[in-house]
Amino acid sequence: MSVPKVAIVGRPNVGKSSLLNWLSRRRISVVDPTAGVTRDRVTWLMHEHDRWFELVDTGGIGIVDADNLSDEIERQIDRGISEADVIVFVVDGKSGVVPLDVDVSKRLRGLEKPILLVVNKCDSPKQDQEIAEFHRLTTAPVVCTSVLGERNRDLLIRKIVDRLPPPDPREAEEGEARATEPELKLAIVGRRNVGKSTFINALAETERMIVSEVAGTTRDSVDVRFELDGKSLMAIDTPGVRKRKSLANDVEFYGLVRAKRSIRRADVVFMFFDAVQTISKVDKQLVEEISDNYKPCVFVVNKWDLGSGEGMTTEKWAEYLFRTFASMRHVPVAFITAKDDRNTKQLINLAQSIFKQARMRVPTSTLNQVLRDAIVKNPPSSRTGKRIKIYYGTQVATQPPTIVIKCNQPEQLDKTWKRYLVGYLREALPFKEVPLKLYVRPRGEGAVHAVGLEEVTDTDLFVEDGEDAVQESRPRRRRRR
């Protein structure tokens, strides 16, 4: 890899994740007083002083994990250290040197790599005079920092850049490519232990995430870039979610919040289910979140090697999903076995297909012809008996495809007819597998008052012979001139 890596290491709770967030100016890693919050490697691409480099946050060295994942965390730390070009060794300036700091220093002593000793939590310059004891840990240069006090951020970045290896000719090209938005962002969501991290590792073709039978292993939302058929894609591994009343601590609450945020920033969401478990309340909450944000989605039934062995068929599982989520019948269903990398590439191809649907825009004339046909087959009825006139429709946005129709009595159009219209539009237009957003407005209203919608005025009217484009199905006479 052309972009150098900078690994942030140290014992638990010295502020490694806070340091990553501070340097990147982003809320990337979960920060919590609980020791051992970070388990997977969390990364962020930096561009400072004309150099590209990747910050890598690692788990706390020497942590005794409550879920018996210490060995897996240590493997992630070892991988982060072995791949790093520069090591940032972080210690706590308030607590002083503790035995675990000495253990970390011994672990780093034999490395032939540049090391920086960062004495964190030095909130006052007076504390800089009290760091002499840390010099026995390493002969590396020392930088005193304070995330809360905003102390020496620029100095630390300069020290890191000075210790990077000479720039590779491909560094700038690769850095700029990775800094650009990927062509597709995929959020992988689901309850705990449905195989999300296993799926990520299959995509990345490396042990990027800790995989364990222990539920709730992943605590951060971790972005993993990968390439498929020459295209740059991003998979967002989210923490497993469980019922709100069962959240054990703040770390799990942050995981729930980050899973929801990942849904909002994704282009396509993979909603994971376990083939040998029934749909839970948590699954329903996540699907509701996906629906509320109008995100293109694929229902992914994982561990199909186990599910198919219990007499279930793909048809039965799909019908089970559609019975449970009646409003999501447009969502495609995929069956995979992530641990065997079975059907994973086909799943990515499916995601690219529905993402393309979400970005399509149809001509106004085509939309109004379909709208006219829908009215002919099922005219809207009014509760007051007054005839409802649908004047015209226009697509005002994509991702999701958003359609505004103008009529004389928008408040009289009931929800049943609107659902019928959305279903008809989805089948007749190239939006068969993506959510549609529909707004109904009176014709005289100049703008559509909805977040993210473009302004729609009567100049958008599609006209036919100077008359309204879409009326009820009865024929009209042309006016003689």
Buried (B, 14 or more C-beta within 10 A) or exposed (E): EBBBBBBBBBBBBBBBBBBBBBBBEEEBBBBBEBBBBBBBBBBBBBBBEEBBBBBBBBBBBBBEBEBEBBEBBBBBBEBBBEBBBBBBBBBBBEEEBBEBBEEBBEBBEEEEBBBBBBBBBBBEEEBBEBBEEBEEBBEBEBBBBBBEEEBBBEEBBBBBBEBBEEBBEEBBEBBEEBEEEBEBBBBBBBBBBBBBBBBBBBBBEEEBBBBBEBEBBBBBBBBBBBEBEEEBBBBBBBBBBBEEEEBEEEBBEBBBEBBBBBBEEBBBBBBBBBBBEEBBEBBEBBBEBBBEBBBBBBBBBBBBBEBBEEEBEBEEBBEBBBEEBEEBEBBBBBBBBBBEBBBBBEBBEBBBBBBEBBEBEBEBEBBBBBBBEBBEEEBBEBEEEEBBBBBBBBBBBBBBBBBBBBBBBBEBBEEEBBEBBBBBBBEBBBBEBBBBBBBBBEBEBEEBEBEEBBEBEEEBBBEBEEEBBBBBEEEEEEEEE
